[in-house]
Amino acid sequence: AAMAAQCRLATRFHRVHGANVRLDTSRTRATRVQSFANGLCFSQEPLEPGQVFLVEIEEKEGGWCGHLRVGLTALDPQRLEVVPEYSLPDLVNLGDTWVFAITRSHNRVAVEGEAVAPAQGSPWDPFLRIEQVRIPRDTLVGRSRPGRYSHILDDLYKSNVLPATARRSRIGVLYAPQPDGTADMHIIINGEDMGPSARRLPAARPLYAVVDVFASTKSVRVIPVEYGFPSLQTLCRLVIQKHIIHRLAIDGLDLPPPLKSFCQHE
């Protein structure tokens, strides 16, 4: 129960944040109100091992070069004298911080001399497995709204993948403990594990999530992740999606309207 309460607290933003960030009253939505920088945010509490801090991109802003940045830090946000303008390089240069830019491609980071591991599991597997961590995949996946040109995204939709920097894309970060007492940091993009993007993090220290609402990313929302079994509704969606040709075909199925909406884009 205590761990569950800690996880719930972590699924909102810290009161300490960049000068250009405005949080809503629940502290689950962060918006950069001006410029392209000073958009740093942190999780309210340190993450538990294997706990995902997941955000969905809600608003984009044209005219800027660069995208969302995410990672982990062992620095306590409350103890920062000044919140840095940038996560890269400013926060990273303070030490004990690991942050990566989310790009338009799905980049995996490999250790020098080591082959990049292929993505694990089928997109229809209801769980994403990262080492000893098992997470219901459904919440991790971002979905575009079906519409006039939705066929353009259908090949991506069949594998439950949106472009990493698109609106409604979901980006998560977690750390997986290792036998030597350290941890590997993993970034998850729309239900796909990018593999270890940083290794040998100090797992014995509190690790906070870092989200930099930078440049073309204007607003993000924290998505709570449940760690139990997938719901019957989720399992129904997986079966329906697996057997349809196009998302708009769901409209012709004899299903309750809320389930249709859930299958198409929630």
C-alpha positions in Angstrom: 0.0 0.0 0.0 2.8 2.4 0.9 4.5 1.6 -2.5 1.2 2.2 -4.3 0.8 5.6 -2.6 4.4 6.5 -3.5 3.8 5.7 -7.1 0.6 7.8 -7.2 2.5 10.8 -5.8 5.3 10.4 -8.4 2.7 10.5 -11.2 2.5 14.3 -11.1 5.0 17.1 -11.5 7.1 18.6 -8.7 6.3 22.1 -7.5 9.9 23.1 -8.6 10.1 23.7 -12.3 11.5 26.0 -15.0 10.6 29.7 -15.1 8.4 29.3 -18.3 6.4 26.3 -17.1 2.8 26.6 -15.8 1.2 23.6 -14.1 -2.5 22.9 -13.9 -4.1 22.6 -10.4 -3.6 18.8 -10.4 0.1 19.2 -11.4 -0.4 16.6 -14.1 -0.2 19.0 -17.1 2.9 21.2 -17.8 2.8 23.9 -20.4 5.6 26.2 -21.5 4.0 29.6 -21.8 6.7 31.5 -23.7 10.0 31.2 -25.4 11.5 27.8 -26.2 13.5 27.1 -23.0 13.2 27.2 -19.2 10.7 24.2 -19.6 12.3 21.8 -17.1 10.0 19.6 -15.0 10.6 16.8 -12.4 8.5 14.1 -10.9 7.0 14.9 -7.6 8.7 12.0 -5.9 11.6 9.7 -6.8 10.6 6.7 -8.9 10.4 3.2 -7.6 12.5 0.5 -9.4 10.6 -0.4 -12.7 8.1 2.5 -12.3 7.4 4.4 -15.5 7.0 8.1 -15.5 4.9 8.5 -18.6 3.9 11.7 -20.4 1.7 12.4 -23.5 2.5 15.2 -25.9 -0.6 17.4 -25.9 0.4 20.5 -27.7 3.1 21.4 -30.3 4.4 24.8 -31.3 5.8 25.5 -34.7 8.8 27.7 -35.4 11.2 26.0 -33.0 13.9 23.4 -33.7 14.1 20.5 -31.2 11.8 18.3 -29.3 10.9 16.8 -25.9 13.8 15.7 -23.6 13.5 13.1 -20.9 15.7 11.3 -18.4 16.5 10.8 -14.7 18.4 12.7 -12.1 19.7 11.9 -8.7 19.6 15.6 -7.8 16.8 16.6 -5.4 14.8 19.4 -7.3 14.0 21.0 -3.9 17.7 21.5 -3.3 18.5 23.2 -6.7 19.5 26.9 -6.1 18.2 27.7 -9.6 16.4 25.5 -12.1 18.6 25.4 -15.1 17.5 26.8 -18.4 18.1 23.6 -20.3 18.3 19.9 -19.4 21.0 19.5 -22.0 23.7 20.6 -21.2 22.9 22.7 -18.1 21.2 20.1 -15.8 23.5 17.3 -17.0 26.6 19.4 -16.3 25.5 19.6 -12.6 26.2 15.8 -12.4 24.3 12.7 -11.6 21.8 13.4 -14.4 21.0 11.4 -17.6 18.9 13.1 -20.2 18.2 12.3 -23.9 16.4 14.2 -26.7 13.4 12.4 -28.2 13.9 12.5 -32.0 11.7 11.8 -35.0 13.3 8.3 -35.3 13.3 5.5 -32.7 16.9 5.5 -31.7 18.3 2.8 -29.5 21.6 3.5 -27.6 24.1 0.7 -27.5 27.3 0.3 -25.5 30.4 0.7 -27.5 31.3 -2.6 -29.2 27.8 -4.1 -28.4 25.2 -4.8 -31.1 21.9 -3.0 -30.7 19.3 -5.5 -29.5 16.1 -5.8 -31.5 12.8 -4.8 -29.9 11.4 -7.5 -27.7 7.9 -9.0 -28.0 5.0 -8.6 -30.3 3.0 -5.3 -30.4 -0.1 -7.5 -29.7 1.5 -8.8 -26.4 -0.5 -7.0 -23.6 2.7 -6.6 -21.6 5.9 -4.8 -22.3 8.8 -6.7 -20.6 12.0 -4.9 -19.7 14.4 -7.3 -17.9 12.4 -8.2 -14.7 9.8 -5.4 -15.2 6.4 -6.3 -16.7 4.1 -3.4 -17.6 0.7 -3.5 -19.3 1.4 -2.1 -22.7 -1.9 -0.5 -23.5 -1.5 2.6 -21.4 2.0 3.2 -22.8 0.8 3.5 -26.4 -0.1 6.8 -28.0 -2.8 6.9 -30.7 -3.7 9.4 -33.4 -7.3 10.5 -34.0 -8.8 8.7 -37.0 -10.0 11.1 -39.7 -9.9 11.9 -43.3 -6.2 11.2 -43.7 -5.8 8.5 -41.0 -5.0 5.9 -43.6 -1.5 7.5 -43.8 -0.8 6.3 -40.3 -2.5 2.9 -40.5 0.7 0.9 -41.0 2.0 2.6 -37.9 -1.2 2.1 -36.1 -1.2 -1.7 -36.8 2.0 -1.9 -34.7 0.6 0.7 -32.2 3.2 3.2 -33.1 3.0 7.0 -33.6 5.9 9.1 -34.7 7.9 9.8 -31.5 7.4 13.6 -31.6 3.8 13.7 -32.7 0.8 15.0 -30.7 -0.6 12.2 -28.5 2.7 10.3 -28.6 3.6 8.8 -25.2 7.1 8.9 -23.8 8.2 7.1 -20.6 11.3 6.7 -18.6 12.2 4.1 -15.9 15.2 2.4 -14.3 15.8 -1.3 -14.1 18.1 -2.5 -11.2 21.1 -4.6 -12.0 22.8 -7.4 -10.0 25.8 -5.2 -9.3 23.6 -2.6 -7.4 23.5 -0.1 -10.3 20.6 0.5 -12.7 20.0 0.9 -16.4 17.8 3.7 -17.7 15.2 2.8 -20.3 13.2 5.2 -22.5 9.8 3.9 -23.8 8.2 5.4 -26.9 4.6 4.4 -27.6 5.0 1.0 -25.9 8.4 0.2 -27.5 11.5 -0.1 -25.3 14.4 1.8 -26.7 16.8 -0.4 -24.8 19.3 0.9 -22.1 20.1 4.5 -22.9 22.3 4.9 -19.8 24.0 2.4 -17.6 25.4 2.2 -14.1 23.0 4.7 -12.5 23.2 4.8 -8.7 20.2 2.7 -7.9 20.6 3.2 -4.1 20.0 6.9 -4.5 16.6 8.5 -5.1 16.1 9.0 -8.9 13.6 11.6 -10.1 12.2 11.7 -13.6 13.2 14.7 -15.8 10.9 16.1 -18.5 12.1 19.1 -20.5 9.2 20.7 -22.3 11.5 22.1 -25.0 11.2 23.9 -28.3 8.5 22.4 -30.5 6.9 20.6 -27.6 4.6 23.0 -25.8 2.5 21.0 -23.4 2.6 17.5 -21.9 0.4 15.5 -19.5 1.3 12.8 -17.0 -0.4 9.5 -17.7 -0.9 7.2 -14.7 0.3 3.6 -15.4 -1.4 0.7 -13.7 0.7 -2.4 -13.0 -2.1 -5.0 -12.7 -3.6 -7.3 -15.3 -5.0 -5.7 -18.4 -8.7 -5.0 -18.2 -11.4 -6.9 -20.2 -11.9 -3.7 -22.2 -8.2 -3.6 -23.1 -8.2 -7.2 -24.1 -11.3 -6.6 -26.3 -9.5 -3.7 -28.0 -6.4 -5.8 -28.7 -8.6 -8.5 -30.4 -10.6 -6.0 -32.4 -7.5 -4.1 -33.6 -5.8 -7.3 -34.6 -8.7 -8.2 -37.0 -9.6 -5.0 -38.7 -8.2 -3.5 -41.9 -8.6 0.2 -41.1 -9.6 2.1 -37.9 -12.6 3.7 -39.6 -14.0 0.1 -40.1 -14.7 0.1 -36.3 -17.6 2.5 -37.0 -19.4 -0.3 -38.8 -19.1 -2.8 -36.0 -22.0 -3.6 -33.7 -20.3 -2.3 -30.6 -21.4 0.2 -27.9 -20.2 3.8 -28.8 -17.8 4.1 -25.8 -16.0 0.9 -26.8 -15.8 2.1 -30.4 -14.2 5.3 -29.2 -11.8 3.4 -26.9 -10.8 1.1 -29.7 -10.1 3.9 -32.2 -8.2 6.5 -30.3 -8.2 6.6 -26.5 
